[in-house]
Amino acid sequence: MSVYLNGEFLPRAEAKVSVFDRGFVLGDGVYELVPVYSGKPFRLDAHLHRLQLSLDGIRLANPLGIAEWRERILQLIALQDFADQSVYIQVTRGTPVEGQPLRDHAFPQGAPPTVFMFAQPLVTATPGQKAAGVCAISAVDNRWLRCNIKGISLLANLLLRQLAVDVGCVETVMLRDGFLTEGAASNIFVVKDGVLRVPPPSNLMLTGITYDVVLELAARHGIPHEVRPIAEAEVRSADELWMTSSTKEIMAIVKLDGVPVGAGVPGPFAMRMDALYQAFKQDVMRL
Ligand code: PMP
């Protein structure tokens, strides 16, 4: 398995970063995760655009141009011996150069960013999860107020998601000030009375690439949808709840805090959207 590190493709064991890298010591970096189907990256330009927004958000100059990113990512994909992949991309503020403090909150002068990428086999929802749905719990969203930056400092998300894992569930649905934000590692959609509802992009959540695709598909196929703040009561009285992400795609949440959502099985809108999403993927991959 080859990984990419600062301009080189290397066997995994040979890729080495300084212990003083600000990603390691301070969590000072951003990342992306791009799903790859049959060797083709899905919505790569959207992921690279979001990476740019994250880099802008942490005031780190993008070390590569779009064409260079594309070329390197395609090279990395081609080096793997599995077709469906998730490509992880990480850019950190690098390692302070000689003469600079080893660990200082202030940005270092002259440190080149560290660019690291690897691919691993894509793990999507299992057929069992698709058929039966999954359970989730809710929790107060206690993260910082810049959740639109896809930062590598994921402690709050990890702790929140682990609350779900600890009780055998898959995701934590987060609420802030009585309103839905997102999942610990996904966006959350609500279906009520035949209308798809989802919170608007803001600093309180990461706008998923899957979120955008789902809304595009809803518009294209005439599925009623509303992008507006969603109150906790609407989450709790939903006919359907979904989590969406690049790896989980559209996954029905059938139980929230132990209470069945709607009929307690994946609903018709989730199944329709999943079918539309799968067809859309196939179409895009054929191009
Ligand atoms: N929100 C958070 C906090 C996430 O970690 C993710 C997964 N990266 C998402 C939303 C969904 O984003 P995407 O659809 O681009 O995978």
Boltz pocket constraint, residues with backbone or C-beta under 6 A from the ligand:
constraints:
  - pocket:
      binder: B
      contacts: [[A, 33], [A, 147], [A, 157], [A, 182], [A, 183], [A, 184], [A, 185], [A, 186], [A, 187], [A, 205], [A, 206], [A, 207], [A, 208], [A, 209], [A, 210], [A, 211], [A, 244], [A, 245], [A, 246], [A, 247]]
      max_distance: 6.0
